[in-house]
Amino acid sequence: MTTSNMQYLRRLFPEEKISIHEPVRVPKSLVEFLWDVLIGWWKSDLRFNKLGFNTPSETFFAVYEQISEGTFTEVFGSLNNDVEKLRLARAKIRSFCRHHQDKMTSNGWPSFFLYTERDEPVSEDKGNLFVLFVGIHDDGLFLDKEKFLSNRVQFGSDHFEYTPRMIVPKL
């Protein structure tokens, strides 16, 4: 980890290999993604085998805890200026949420993922890049999204007991 990203983030689980290894189906839309997450993964798994697959792949993840306030651009940019390398396919986000809830923030605080709505590459102006908020509550998941380029300031551990987590591909 470089000195610059230590200003915003602290790496969690550095010695642990956090990965998913399964066939990946790309949902057709954000609505399908939300349906899969909200209705229940066990139901989507029944549909999963009936739909097309991409080649099975293994993706390794890095999980960071935000330790000081900053915008999405500042916080994610502290990991890598090329945000395309930090973007995840929606199906991989869903798989991570299914298999690694223990690595996500609890008590309703969100974990953040970068994605594009059609899994297309990030545009030069980054206008198609979004931040997906996934919060785990006792009664289920909370999902929301915001444009990556919004000037929203996220607070780190210097403000709250529970802090947001940024989940990105391991670089």
N, C-alpha and C positions, 0 to 999 in steps of 0.2 A: 504494500500500500504506500502510495506516495505521500509526502508531507502535506500537499494541498488537500487531499481528500480526508486526511485526519482531522481537518478543521470541522467537517460536517458529519463524517461517518466513522463508525467503528465496526470492523469485521466481526461477525459472530460465527461460531462453529468453524474456525479456520482449518482445523485438522480433519474435519468430517467430510466425506464425499457425499454431497447432496445431489442426487440425480433422479431422472426419470428415464425409464427404458421401456418403451411400449410403442405399438403402432400409433401413429398420430393422425387423427381425422381433423381436418380444419372445418369448423362450423361455417356455414354460409353467411352468417350475419352476427352482429352483436346480440340481437334478439335470441338467436339460437344458442349462443354462448350462455347468455343469462338464463335461458330456459333450462339448459343442462345443469347449471349450477344451482338454480333455485328449486327446480322440481326434484332434484336428487340424482346423485351420480349413479346410483344403482339402476335407475330407469334409463339413463343415457347409455349405460353400459350395455343394456339389452339392444338398443338401437345401434350401438357402436359397431357391432360385428356385421350388421346388415348394410352398412354404408362403406364407401370407398376409404382406403387407407393410403397414406404415404408410406414410404419405406420405413420400417422400424428404425428408430434412432435413439441415441442416448444423449441427453443434455445434462451438463453439470451446471449447478447454480452456486452463486455466492449470495449470502444474506448479510445485509448491513443494517445497523441500528443508527438512526439519526441522533447525533449528540449536540448539535447546535442548529439554530434556525437558519433557513435559507430558502430560496425559491427552488422549484423543480429544476430549472436550468442550472443553478449553482450546485445543488446537491448531486444530481445525476452527472452533471458535467465534471464534478470533482473525480469521478471514477474513470471517465473517458470522454474526450471532446467529441468523438464520433459516436453519437447516440444510436446509430444503426447497430452498433455492436452490443448495445444494451437492450435492444428491442427483442421481445419474445413473441412468438406466434401464439394466438389465442388458445389453441389446443394445448400448448405446453403450459400456459398459465393455468388452465383448468386442471391439467394433470398434476401440476405442482400443488395446487390447492387441495386436490383429492388425496395425494400421497404424503404431503409434508405440512399438514396443519400445525404440527408441533413446532415448526420453524417460523410460523407467522405470529404476528403480534396478537395477543389475546385481550380480553376485556373491552372489546369493541374498537380498539385503536387499529387503524388501517395498516395494511402492508401494501406497498406500491409496486406496480409492474408497468413497464413501458410497452405499448403496442400500437399498431395501426389497425384501423377497422376492417380492412380487407387483407391484412397480412402482407400488404405491399411494402416495398422499401420506403424508408423515410425520405420525404421530399426535401429538396435543397433548402426550402424556407421553413422546414419542420412543421408546417401547418397541418399535416395529416397525422402527427404524433400525439398520442393521448397517454395520460396516466390513469391506470385503473386502480381504484381504491377497493381493497377487499378487507372487510372487518369481520371478525368472528365474535358473535354474541352467543349468549346461552340459548337463545331461541332461533339461531340460524346465522346466515351470512348477510352482510350488508355490502352492496356493490354500488359504486358510483364511478364517474369518470370526469376528467377535466383536461382541457388542452394543456399540453406540455409547456407551451409558451406563456401561460397565464402568469401573472405576477404574484400569485398566491404564495404567501410565506408559510412554510411548515415549521412547527416548533419541535425542537429536540429535547433531550433529557435534561437540559438546563431549565426547562419549564414544567415538565410533567414526570410522574413516576413511570408511566408506560409511554414508550416512544414509537413512532412509526418505523417500519422496516422497509428497506428497498431490496427487492429481489431481482437479480439480474443474472444473465448467463455468466458463468465463471470465465474470466478472460485469461 
